[in-house]
């Protein structure tokens, strides 16, 4: 049992991008087996051990593991004679559960959630926020996502206004379109994506943490 994540997909695309000829890249990429992909990305991973959770462990254990290993998905595996993946735990699912069942019922969480993110010192602001321009090539954005260990990066204009966001989930569209040219600007790459709802969600320093979490869970 194992997982192939968006981080692996980025590393694979970067590997083939360095091979040169796009026609050769497309052919090699689509004919490769997952076993061969694993060998390509093995040196990119901090460990070959699959990080998972037993179904008898608590939600707190799941949150600690997601945070400790800085991962976005955690497989819940039942270990009997053979490993069986029962579910994939994600940040959004945890937030949705907490917002629906615990924020207003647990006194400690209730008090904590009604403070603003500024009061709690949560968030990244000002010059610390990593952004890219609309003409930034995808290959540079991939480097940023991996090097900074972030899941998405805002796309801004010359005035610093956010027009879109490029996230790790957008990378799957490259495979669907069979377009492996990582030299294209991010604006061009995003223009091919179907616009389903709002892609950019914003909040203010004065928003309560509960409101921010509920927005995460709903988006």
Steps between C-alpha positions, in 0.01 A plus 500: 500500500628845415399848389581705193450866593508835322850550641614184322327617183689831512832321542418268207404790272819685596705190420352460152513876437877483527511232228445761228286402199132531597390226260744257659400620845128443434564150364730399788273654762185323386669162457670491839378261767434613857794284611730704275349826632576386853868465412503850352355667808669281762783749553247783540326342798629537857399139563368201307279403795129550435358719775160365599257468789324206660117539500491458878710812556340834590432810290764677709756237396408564136543877541836455672624274223387738225680785678816311601572364153370809317273291277158576349362146481518218752386147405304312764617138469355187655781249554392137495640236269534771238492877528165651406459874443171601661512874448724798419490768772549858374522843660168608350317197639641559848404867488150417377448253785630743761286787371187285498541313828756654733556875462183592689489202734846492659551801737873531433454492123203738518707768675800445276300510177342836583833684506621670183789350305697817575450453876613138471801581282384264226575555133768635270485868406685770308834428339505145639224395260643324194338618175563461126420719200266391223791439260696276739572165328356188661843346557589787736170463685568128547836588656330745737235250608760235578770721651259696722288197592179686413186373330414808293635837391303820418526638146518882507513784245751786485315677782506202734129424456416128523331371183526126550670224695709214365486196727634148497158371394520706180796290390272206421354707212834470318461125478136524393594739218818302420690829512841453658653831395604655831634813331153646442396791726266421787232728356483285187489180704213630716303623198436139395347404835122484537378782723283332763414748773744746653864394496619784723370523856618781727480591866607790722718519809189588698309184398437250776686171473168313494387693191830432322487128576139474384598670175781247454260213565241632255737580212 
